[in-house]
Amino acid sequence: MIKFFVSIILIALLSFICGLFLPWWTIAVAAFAVIALIPQKPLAAFFAGFLALFLLWGGLAWAIDAANTSILSVRVASMLYLQGSSILLVLVTGFIGALVGGGGAITASFMLTRGRAR
């Protein structure tokens, strides 16, 4: 259980740092690297990556939304057929990041378990 929470914190931290200097998709590489260093079963790895990136991207989207009093997010949400809901846009943003992070994490877990089977 401790490995799970440590993984969540490390994935979020590494993803944030990578996001400052590298392209957005490096969040998958960050999740992959953390799970490669702290091996977990595939389901736990996926949820660690998923939760870390959902909290990170959702939190960052919410902070940006709050900084401009939802002016931009309401307009973007209208263009994406989200009925102008800034909350829905923040959730969708978090969910997209979460899927990428979970995918990177579960890939590392499967690669590690595949390597041990041989």
Buried (B, 14 or more C-beta within 10 A) or exposed (E): EEBBEEBBEBBBBBBBEBBEEEEEEBBBBBBBBBBBEBBBEBEBBBBBBBBBBBBBBBBBBBEBBEEEEBEBBBEBBEEEEBEBBBEBBBBBBBBBBBBBBBBBBBBBBBEBBEEEEE
